[in-house]
Amino acid sequence: MNAFSYVTAQTPESAVQLVRTNGRFLAGGMDLLGEIKEGIAAPATLVNVKSLPGIAAIQASGQVWSVGANVTLTALAAHPEIVRSFPGLAEAAAEVGSPQIRNVATVGGNLAQHSRCWYYRHRDVKCRKKGGTTCLARGGENKYHSLFTGNMCISPCVSNLAVALASLDARIVVQRGAKSETLTIAQLYADAWRSPPAHNSLRADDLILRVELPVVAARRSTYLQLGEKADFDWALVSCAASASVNGTSLSQVRIVLGAVAPTPWQVDAANASLEGKPLTPALADAAADLLLREARPFSTNGYKVPLAKVLVRRALLKLVA
C-alpha cells in the first residue's frame, strides 16, 4: 500500500478542490480501501467526506424525498417512510453484504463502486478496463458477466441501489466544481456502456450529494435478487419493478434488471407492453421476453437468461399481490 495524505473536507466545494490532486473521496470506504489494498488504486490524498453537512439525512420536501449520499444502507433499509413509500429501495439496501457492511457502507458509495470483475480486481492482470487491449472475460471465466454491453468490456453494474432507483425514476445530485448537477440513473452509468475503462459517468472530482425520489400516487415497488448463497453474496441477477397499481392493472411501469449489463438494464417496449393492462403470468412472461430479446450470453453465463425471466415474473406479480 502506498503512502497517502488524509484530509477532512468541510464543504462539498472544498472536497472537490482537495480531490483534484490525484485524490479519492472516502466515506464508508468499503470499495476504495479494497482497491488500495489490492494495488488497483494508489491515490495521493484521501478526502474524508463523512463530516460534510446535510448529506447524511433522509427527508421529504413536497412530493420529493431526499436521501443523502452518506446515509448508511442500514439506515436506508430501516427508515419507516422509505419502507412505506419505496419498499423496493429498502429491499435492495437490505440485500447488500452483511449487517456489518451495511452499517458502514453508504448510498453514494454503493452507486459509485467500481467493477467486481475478477480480471479487473487482479493486481497482476491488465484487462481492457485497466487500459489493456482485451476483455479477458469474453474468452475466459464469464460466469458473472453481462448479457448486454455497448463496448468490449462485459463487466456488469452490481449496485443494488442503482437497479431499484432506476425503477423509481430517481435523480442523482452531483457536485461538479462550484455547482451541482442532476443526473438520471441512465446518465450516471452511460459512460460505462460506451467506454471500457469507465465504471460510471462520474469524473474523478464528481461527488454524489444526494438521491431525489419523486412520490407517485399508488406506486408500489419491489426488488428481488438471486445469488449463489442466500445471504452475504452478490446478485447473479437482480430485478426491480415499480408501477402505479389499480386492482391488477399497472401503469407507469418500470422493470429494471441488474448484474446483466454495465448499466441497470431497462427496455421501454417491455414497460409499455404492460401499460393499463390487467397483469397475468403470461403478460409478465411476455414483458420478460422483451427485456431479454437482445441478450447475448457468453460461454458460461447463459443461465442468467432464465433466472432473469423468473425474477421479472415474480417481481411483477408481487406488485399486484
Contacts in CASP RR format, 6 or more apart in sequence:
PFRMAT RR
TARGET T0000
AUTHOR 0000-0000-0000
METHOD contacts of the structure
MODEL  1
MNAFSYVTAQTPESAVQLVRTNGRFLAGGMDLLGEIKEGIAAPATLVNVK
SLPGIAAIQASGQVWSVGANVTLTALAAHPEIVRSFPGLAEAAAEVGSPQ
IRNVATVGGNLAQHSRCWYYRHRDVKCRKKGGTTCLARGGENKYHSLFTG
NMCISPCVSNLAVALASLDARIVVQRGAKSETLTIAQLYADAWRSPPAHN
SLRADDLILRVELPVVAARRSTYLQLGEKADFDWALVSCAASASVNGTSL
SQVRIVLGAVAPTPWQVDAANASLEGKPLTPALADAAADLLLREARPFST
NGYKVPLAKVLVRRALLKLVA
1 36 0 8 1.000
1 37 0 8 1.000
1 39 0 8 1.000
2 36 0 8 1.000
2 42 0 8 1.000
4 42 0 8 1.000
4 43 0 8 1.000
4 44 0 8 1.000
4 45 0 8 1.000
4 46 0 8 1.000
5 44 0 8 1.000
5 45 0 8 1.000
5 46 0 8 1.000
6 45 0 8 1.000
6 46 0 8 1.000
6 48 0 8 1.000
7 18 0 8 1.000
7 45 0 8 1.000
7 46 0 8 1.000
7 47 0 8 1.000
7 48 0 8 1.000
8 47 0 8 1.000
8 48 0 8 1.000
8 50 0 8 1.000
8 51 0 8 1.000
9 15 0 8 1.000
9 18 0 8 1.000
9 47 0 8 1.000
9 48 0 8 1.000
9 49 0 8 1.000
9 51 0 8 1.000
9 52 0 8 1.000
10 51 0 8 1.000
10 52 0 8 1.000
11 52 0 8 1.000
11 53 0 8 1.000
12 52 0 8 1.000
12 55 0 8 1.000
12 175 0 8 1.000
12 180 0 8 1.000
12 207 0 8 1.000
12 209 0 8 1.000
13 175 0 8 1.000
13 177 0 8 1.000
13 178 0 8 1.000
15 25 0 8 1.000
15 47 0 8 1.000
15 49 0 8 1.000
15 52 0 8 1.000
15 175 0 8 1.000
15 207 0 8 1.000
16 175 0 8 1.000
16 176 0 8 1.000
16 177 0 8 1.000
16 205 0 8 1.000
16 206 0 8 1.000
16 207 0 8 1.000
18 45 0 8 1.000
18 47 0 8 1.000
19 25 0 8 1.000
19 45 0 8 1.000
19 47 0 8 1.000
19 204 0 8 1.000
19 205 0 8 1.000
19 207 0 8 1.000
20 204 0 8 1.000
20 205 0 8 1.000
21 44 0 8 1.000
21 45 0 8 1.000
22 43 0 8 1.000
22 44 0 8 1.000
22 45 0 8 1.000
23 43 0 8 1.000
23 44 0 8 1.000
23 45 0 8 1.000
23 46 0 8 1.000
23 47 0 8 1.000
23 204 0 8 1.000
24 32 0 8 1.000
24 41 0 8 1.000
24 43 0 8 1.000
24 45 0 8 1.000
24 46 0 8 1.000
24 47 0 8 1.000
24 204 0 8 1.000
25 32 0 8 1.000
25 47 0 8 1.000
25 49 0 8 1.000
25 207 0 8 1.000
26 32 0 8 1.000
26 46 0 8 1.000
26 47 0 8 1.000
26 48 0 8 1.000
26 49 0 8 1.000
26 50 0 8 1.000
27 48 0 8 1.000
27 49 0 8 1.000
27 50 0 8 1.000
27 69 0 8 1.000
27 70 0 8 1.000
27 106 0 8 1.000
27 108 0 8 1.000
27 109 0 8 1.000
28 50 0 8 1.000
28 104 0 8 1.000
28 105 0 8 1.000
28 106 0 8 1.000
28 109 0 8 1.000
29 104 0 8 1.000
29 105 0 8 1.000
29 109 0 8 1.000
30 101 0 8 1.000
30 104 0 8 1.000
30 105 0 8 1.000
30 109 0 8 1.000
30 113 0 8 1.000
31 109 0 8 1.000
31 112 0 8 1.000
31 113 0 8 1.000
31 114 0 8 1.000
32 41 0 8 1.000
32 46 0 8 1.000
34 40 0 8 1.000
35 41 0 8 1.000
35 114 0 8 1.000
36 42 0 8 1.000
36 43 0 8 1.000
38 121 0 8 1.000
38 123 0 8 1.000
39 123 0 8 1.000
40 114 0 8 1.000
40 120 0 8 1.000
40 121 0 8 1.000
40 123 0 8 1.000
40 130 0 8 1.000
49 55 0 8 1.000
49 69 0 8 1.000
49 70 0 8 1.000
49 207 0 8 1.000
50 70 0 8 1.000
52 70 0 8 1.000
54 68 0 8 1.000
55 68 0 8 1.000
55 69 0 8 1.000
55 70 0 8 1.000
55 209 0 8 1.000
55 210 0 8 1.000
56 68 0 8 1.000
56 70 0 8 1.000
56 71 0 8 1.000
57 66 0 8 1.000
57 68 0 8 1.000
57 71 0 8 1.000
58 65 0 8 1.000
58 66 0 8 1.000
58 67 0 8 1.000
58 68 0 8 1.000
58 71 0 8 1.000
58 75 0 8 1.000
58 76 0 8 1.000
58 79 0 8 1.000
58 81 0 8 1.000
58 82 0 8 1.000
59 65 0 8 1.000
59 66 0 8 1.000
60 66 0 8 1.000
60 81 0 8 1.000
60 215 0 8 1.000
62 215 0 8 1.000
63 214 0 8 1.000
63 215 0 8 1.000
64 212 0 8 1.000
64 213 0 8 1.000
64 214 0 8 1.000
64 215 0 8 1.000
65 81 0 8 1.000
65 82 0 8 1.000
65 85 0 8 1.000
65 86 0 8 1.000
65 212 0 8 1.000
65 213 0 8 1.000
65 215 0 8 1.000
66 210 0 8 1.000
66 211 0 8 1.000
66 212 0 8 1.000
66 213 0 8 1.000
67 76 0 8 1.000
67 82 0 8 1.000
67 107 0 8 1.000
67 210 0 8 1.000
67 211 0 8 1.000
67 212 0 8 1.000
67 213 0 8 1.000
68 107 0 8 1.000
68 108 0 8 1.000
68 209 0 8 1.000
68 210 0 8 1.000
68 211 0 8 1.000
69 106 0 8 1.000
69 107 0 8 1.000
69 108 0 8 1.000
69 109 0 8 1.000
69 207 0 8 1.000
69 208 0 8 1.000
69 209 0 8 1.000
69 210 0 8 1.000
69 211 0 8 1.000
70 106 0 8 1.000
70 107 0 8 1.000
70 108 0 8 1.000
71 106 0 8 1.000
71 107 0 8 1.000
72 102 0 8 1.000
72 103 0 8 1.000
72 104 0 8 1.000
72 105 0 8 1.000
72 106 0 8 1.000
72 107 0 8 1.000
73 93 0 8 1.000
73 94 0 8 1.000
73 96 0 8 1.000
73 101 0 8 1.000
73 102 0 8 1.000
73 105 0 8 1.000
73 106 0 8 1.000
73 107 0 8 1.000
73 110 0 8 1.000
73 161 0 8 1.000
74 93 0 8 1.000
74 99 0 8 1.000
74 102 0 8 1.000
74 103 0 8 1.000
76 82 0 8 1.000
76 89 0 8 1.000
76 90 0 8 1.000
76 93 0 8 1.000
76 107 0 8 1.000
77 83 0 8 1.000
77 90 0 8 1.000
77 91 0 8 1.000
77 93 0 8 1.000
77 94 0 8 1.000
77 102 0 8 1.000
78 90 0 8 1.000
79 90 0 8 1.000
82 89 0 8 1.000
82 90 0 8 1.000
83 90 0 8 1.000
85 213 0 8 1.000
85 215 0 8 1.000
86 164 0 8 1.000
86 168 0 8 1.000
86 213 0 8 1.000
86 221 0 8 1.000
87 220 0 8 1.000
87 221 0 8 1.000
87 222 0 8 1.000
88 164 0 8 1.000
88 167 0 8 1.000
88 168 0 8 1.000
88 221 0 8 1.000
88 222 0 8 1.000
88 223 0 8 1.000
88 240 0 8 1.000
88 242 0 8 1.000
89 161 0 8 1.000
89 164 0 8 1.000
89 165 0 8 1.000
89 168 0 8 1.000
89 213 0 8 1.000
89 221 0 8 1.000
89 223 0 8 1.000
91 164 0 8 1.000
91 222 0 8 1.000
91 223 0 8 1.000
91 224 0 8 1.000
92 160 0 8 1.000
92 161 0 8 1.000
92 163 0 8 1.000
92 164 0 8 1.000
92 223 0 8 1.000
92 238 0 8 1.000
92 240 0 8 1.000
93 102 0 8 1.000
93 160 0 8 1.000
93 161 0 8 1.000
93 164 0 8 1.000
94 102 0 8 1.000
95 160 0 8 1.000
95 223 0 8 1.000
95 225 0 8 1.000
95 235 0 8 1.000
95 238 0 8 1.000
96 102 0 8 1.000
96 105 0 8 1.000
96 110 0 8 1.000
96 160 0 8 1.000
96 161 0 8 1.000
97 105 0 8 1.000
97 231 0 8 1.000
97 232 0 8 1.000
97 233 0 8 1.000
98 231 0 8 1.000
98 232 0 8 1.000
107 161 0 8 1.000
107 208 0 8 1.000
107 211 0 8 1.000
108 208 0 8 1.000
109 208 0 8 1.000
110 159 0 8 1.000
110 160 0 8 1.000
110 161 0 8 1.000
110 162 0 8 1.000
111 159 0 8 1.000
111 161 0 8 1.000
111 162 0 8 1.000
111 165 0 8 1.000
111 172 0 8 1.000
111 188 0 8 1.000
111 200 0 8 1.000
111 208 0 8 1.000
111 211 0 8 1.000
112 199 0 8 1.000
112 200 0 8 1.000
112 202 0 8 1.000
112 208 0 8 1.000
113 158 0 8 1.000
113 159 0 8 1.000
113 199 0 8 1.000
114 120 0 8 1.000
114 199 0 8 1.000
115 121 0 8 1.000
115 129 0 8 1.000
115 155 0 8 1.000
115 199 0 8 1.000
116 144 0 8 1.000
116 155 0 8 1.000
116 158 0 8 1.000
116 234 0 8 1.000
117 127 0 8 1.000
117 129 0 8 1.000
117 137 0 8 1.000
117 144 0 8 1.000
117 145 0 8 1.000
117 155 0 8 1.000
118 141 0 8 1.000
119 125 0 8 1.000
119 127 0 8 1.000
119 129 0 8 1.000
119 135 0 8 1.000
119 136 0 8 1.000
119 137 0 8 1.000
120 127 0 8 1.000
120 129 0 8 1.000
120 130 0 8 1.000
120 155 0 8 1.000
125 136 0 8 1.000
126 132 0 8 1.000
127 134 0 8 1.000
127 135 0 8 1.000
127 136 0 8 1.000
127 137 0 8 1.000
127 153 0 8 1.000
128 134 0 8 1.000
128 135 0 8 1.000
128 136 0 8 1.000
128 152 0 8 1.000
128 153 0 8 1.000
128 196 0 8 1.000
128 197 0 8 1.000
129 135 0 8 1.000
129 153 0 8 1.000
129 155 0 8 1.000
129 196 0 8 1.000
129 197 0 8 1.000
129 199 0 8 1.000
130 197 0 8 1.000
131 196 0 8 1.000
131 197 0 8 1.000
134 152 0 8 1.000
135 152 0 8 1.000
135 153 0 8 1.000
135 154 0 8 1.000
135 196 0 8 1.000
137 145 0 8 1.000
137 154 0 8 1.000
137 155 0 8 1.000
137 298 0 8 1.000
138 152 0 8 1.000
138 154 0 8 1.000
138 298 0 8 1.000
139 298 0 8 1.000
139 299 0 8 1.000
140 299 0 8 1.000
141 300 0 8 1.000
142 154 0 8 1.000
142 298 0 8 1.000
142 299 0 8 1.000
142 300 0 8 1.000
142 301 0 8 1.000
143 300 0 8 1.000
143 301 0 8 1.000
144 156 0 8 1.000
144 234 0 8 1.000
144 236 0 8 1.000
144 259 0 8 1.000
144 301 0 8 1.000
145 154 0 8 1.000
145 155 0 8 1.000
145 156 0 8 1.000
145 298 0 8 1.000
145 301 0 8 1.000
146 154 0 8 1.000
146 155 0 8 1.000
146 156 0 8 1.000
146 260 0 8 1.000
146 261 0 8 1.000
146 262 0 8 1.000
146 301 0 8 1.000
147 260 0 8 1.000
147 261 0 8 1.000
147 292 0 8 1.000
147 295 0 8 1.000
147 296 0 8 1.000
147 297 0 8 1.000
147 301 0 8 1.000
147 302 0 8 1.000
147 304 0 8 1.000
147 305 0 8 1.000
147 308 0 8 1.000
148 260 0 8 1.000
148 261 0 8 1.000
148 265 0 8 1.000
148 294 0 8 1.000
148 295 0 8 1.000
148 296 0 8 1.000
149 193 0 8 1.000
149 261 0 8 1.000
149 262 0 8 1.000
150 193 0 8 1.000
150 194 0 8 1.000
150 262 0 8 1.000
151 193 0 8 1.000
151 194 0 8 1.000
151 195 0 8 1.000
151 196 0 8 1.000
151 262 0 8 1.000
152 196 0 8 1.000
153 196 0 8 1.000
153 197 0 8 1.000
153 262 0 8 1.000
154 298 0 8 1.000
155 262 0 8 1.000
156 258 0 8 1.000
156 259 0 8 1.000
156 260 0 8 1.000
156 261 0 8 1.000
156 262 0 8 1.000
157 163 0 8 1.000
157 189 0 8 1.000
157 192 0 8 1.000
157 258 0 8 1.000
157 259 0 8 1.000
157 261 0 8 1.000
157 262 0 8 1.000
157 263 0 8 1.000
157 264 0 8 1.000
158 234 0 8 1.000
158 235 0 8 1.000
158 258 0 8 1.000
158 259 0 8 1.000
159 264 0 8 1.000
160 223 0 8 1.000
160 225 0 8 1.000
160 235 0 8 1.000
160 238 0 8 1.000
162 185 0 8 1.000
162 188 0 8 1.000
162 189 0 8 1.000
162 258 0 8 1.000
162 264 0 8 1.000
163 223 0 8 1.000
163 238 0 8 1.000
163 239 0 8 1.000
163 240 0 8 1.000
163 256 0 8 1.000
163 257 0 8 1.000
163 258 0 8 1.000
163 264 0 8 1.000
164 221 0 8 1.000
164 223 0 8 1.000
164 240 0 8 1.000
164 256 0 8 1.000
165 172 0 8 1.000
165 185 0 8 1.000
165 211 0 8 1.000
165 213 0 8 1.000
166 185 0 8 1.000
166 186 0 8 1.000
166 240 0 8 1.000
166 254 0 8 1.000
166 256 0 8 1.000
166 264 0 8 1.000
166 266 0 8 1.000
167 221 0 8 1.000
167 223 0 8 1.000
167 240 0 8 1.000
167 241 0 8 1.000
167 242 0 8 1.000
167 254 0 8 1.000
167 255 0 8 1.000
167 256 0 8 1.000
168 213 0 8 1.000
168 214 0 8 1.000
168 219 0 8 1.000
168 221 0 8 1.000
168 240 0 8 1.000
168 242 0 8 1.000
168 254 0 8 1.000
169 184 0 8 1.000
169 214 0 8 1.000
169 216 0 8 1.000
169 254 0 8 1.000
170 184 0 8 1.000
170 185 0 8 1.000
170 211 0 8 1.000
170 212 0 8 1.000
170 213 0 8 1.000
170 214 0 8 1.000
171 182 0 8 1.000
171 183 0 8 1.000
171 184 0 8 1.000
171 211 0 8 1.000
171 212 0 8 1.000
172 182 0 8 1.000
172 183 0 8 1.000
172 184 0 8 1.000
172 185 0 8 1.000
172 188 0 8 1.000
172 208 0 8 1.000
172 210 0 8 1.000
172 211 0 8 1.000
172 212 0 8 1.000
173 180 0 8 1.000
173 181 0 8 1.000
173 182 0 8 1.000
173 183 0 8 1.000
173 208 0 8 1.000
173 209 0 8 1.000
173 210 0 8 1.000
173 211 0 8 1.000
173 212 0 8 1.000
174 180 0 8 1.000
174 181 0 8 1.000
174 182 0 8 1.000
174 183 0 8 1.000
174 202 0 8 1.000
174 206 0 8 1.000
174 207 0 8 1.000
174 208 0 8 1.000
174 209 0 8 1.000
175 206 0 8 1.000
175 207 0 8 1.000
175 208 0 8 1.000
175 209 0 8 1.000
176 203 0 8 1.000
176 205 0 8 1.000
176 206 0 8 1.000
177 205 0 8 1.000
180 209 0 8 1.000
182 212 0 8 1.000
183 201 0 8 1.000
185 263 0 8 1.000
185 264 0 8 1.000
186 263 0 8 1.000
186 264 0 8 1.000
186 266 0 8 1.000
187 201 0 8 1.000
188 200 0 8 1.000
188 201 0 8 1.000
188 202 0 8 1.000
189 200 0 8 1.000
189 201 0 8 1.000
189 262 0 8 1.000
189 263 0 8 1.000
189 264 0 8 1.000
190 201 0 8 1.000
190 263 0 8 1.000
191 198 0 8 1.000
191 200 0 8 1.000
191 201 0 8 1.000
192 198 0 8 1.000
192 199 0 8 1.000
192 200 0 8 1.000
192 201 0 8 1.000
192 262 0 8 1.000
192 263 0 8 1.000
193 261 0 8 1.000
193 262 0 8 1.000
193 263 0 8 1.000
202 208 0 8 1.000
216 244 0 8 1.000
216 252 0 8 1.000
217 244 0 8 1.000
218 244 0 8 1.000
218 245 0 8 1.000
218 246 0 8 1.000
219 242 0 8 1.000
219 243 0 8 1.000
219 244 0 8 1.000
219 245 0 8 1.000
219 252 0 8 1.000
220 242 0 8 1.000
220 243 0 8 1.000
220 244 0 8 1.000
220 245 0 8 1.000
220 319 0 8 1.000
221 240 0 8 1.000
221 241 0 8 1.000
221 242 0 8 1.000
221 319 0 8 1.000
222 240 0 8 1.000
222 241 0 8 1.000
222 242 0 8 1.000
222 315 0 8 1.000
222 318 0 8 1.000
222 319 0 8 1.000
223 238 0 8 1.000
223 239 0 8 1.000
223 240 0 8 1.000
223 315 0 8 1.000
224 238 0 8 1.000
224 239 0 8 1.000
224 240 0 8 1.000
224 311 0 8 1.000
224 314 0 8 1.000
224 315 0 8 1.000
224 318 0 8 1.000
225 235 0 8 1.000
225 236 0 8 1.000
225 237 0 8 1.000
225 238 0 8 1.000
225 239 0 8 1.000
225 259 0 8 1.000
225 311 0 8 1.000
226 235 0 8 1.000
226 236 0 8 1.000
226 237 0 8 1.000
226 238 0 8 1.000
226 307 0 8 1.000
226 310 0 8 1.000
226 311 0 8 1.000
227 233 0 8 1.000
227 234 0 8 1.000
227 235 0 8 1.000
227 236 0 8 1.000
227 237 0 8 1.000
228 236 0 8 1.000
234 259 0 8 1.000
235 258 0 8 1.000
235 259 0 8 1.000
236 259 0 8 1.000
236 303 0 8 1.000
236 304 0 8 1.000
236 307 0 8 1.000
237 257 0 8 1.000
237 258 0 8 1.000
237 259 0 8 1.000
237 260 0 8 1.000
237 304 0 8 1.000
237 307 0 8 1.000
237 308 0 8 1.000
237 311 0 8 1.000
238 257 0 8 1.000
238 258 0 8 1.000
238 259 0 8 1.000
238 311 0 8 1.000
239 255 0 8 1.000
239 256 0 8 1.000
239 257 0 8 1.000
239 258 0 8 1.000
239 308 0 8 1.000
239 311 0 8 1.000
239 312 0 8 1.000
239 314 0 8 1.000
239 315 0 8 1.000
240 254 0 8 1.000
240 255 0 8 1.000
240 256 0 8 1.000
240 258 0 8 1.000
240 264 0 8 1.000
240 315 0 8 1.000
241 253 0 8 1.000
241 254 0 8 1.000
241 255 0 8 1.000
241 256 0 8 1.000
241 312 0 8 1.000
241 315 0 8 1.000
241 316 0 8 1.000
241 318 0 8 1.000
241 319 0 8 1.000
242 252 0 8 1.000
242 253 0 8 1.000
242 254 0 8 1.000
242 319 0 8 1.000
243 250 0 8 1.000
243 251 0 8 1.000
243 252 0 8 1.000
243 253 0 8 1.000
243 254 0 8 1.000
243 274 0 8 1.000
243 319 0 8 1.000
244 250 0 8 1.000
244 251 0 8 1.000
244 252 0 8 1.000
245 319 0 8 1.000
245 320 0 8 1.000
247 320 0 8 1.000
248 278 0 8 1.000
248 279 0 8 1.000
248 320 0 8 1.000
249 276 0 8 1.000
249 277 0 8 1.000
249 278 0 8 1.000
249 279 0 8 1.000
250 274 0 8 1.000
250 275 0 8 1.000
250 276 0 8 1.000
250 277 0 8 1.000
250 279 0 8 1.000
250 316 0 8 1.000
250 319 0 8 1.000
250 320 0 8 1.000
251 275 0 8 1.000
251 276 0 8 1.000
252 275 0 8 1.000
253 271 0 8 1.000
253 272 0 8 1.000
253 274 0 8 1.000
253 275 0 8 1.000
254 266 0 8 1.000
254 271 0 8 1.000
255 266 0 8 1.000
255 267 0 8 1.000
255 270 0 8 1.000
255 271 0 8 1.000
255 274 0 8 1.000
255 287 0 8 1.000
255 291 0 8 1.000
255 312 0 8 1.000
255 315 0 8 1.000
255 316 0 8 1.000
256 264 0 8 1.000
256 265 0 8 1.000
256 266 0 8 1.000
257 264 0 8 1.000
257 265 0 8 1.000
257 266 0 8 1.000
257 291 0 8 1.000
257 308 0 8 1.000
257 311 0 8 1.000
257 312 0 8 1.000
258 264 0 8 1.000
258 265 0 8 1.000
259 304 0 8 1.000
260 295 0 8 1.000
260 304 0 8 1.000
260 308 0 8 1.000
265 291 0 8 1.000
266 291 0 8 1.000
267 290 0 8 1.000
267 291 0 8 1.000
267 293 0 8 1.000
269 290 0 8 1.000
270 287 0 8 1.000
270 288 0 8 1.000
270 290 0 8 1.000
270 291 0 8 1.000
271 287 0 8 1.000
273 283 0 8 1.000
273 286 0 8 1.000
273 287 0 8 1.000
273 290 0 8 1.000
274 283 0 8 1.000
274 284 0 8 1.000
274 287 0 8 1.000
274 316 0 8 1.000
277 283 0 8 1.000
279 316 0 8 1.000
279 317 0 8 1.000
279 319 0 8 1.000
279 320 0 8 1.000
281 313 0 8 1.000
281 317 0 8 1.000
284 312 0 8 1.000
284 313 0 8 1.000
284 316 0 8 1.000
284 317 0 8 1.000
285 309 0 8 1.000
285 312 0 8 1.000
285 313 0 8 1.000
287 312 0 8 1.000
287 316 0 8 1.000
288 308 0 8 1.000
288 309 0 8 1.000
288 312 0 8 1.000
288 313 0 8 1.000
289 309 0 8 1.000
291 308 0 8 1.000
291 312 0 8 1.000
292 305 0 8 1.000
292 308 0 8 1.000
292 309 0 8 1.000
295 304 0 8 1.000
295 305 0 8 1.000
297 304 0 8 1.000
297 305 0 8 1.000
END
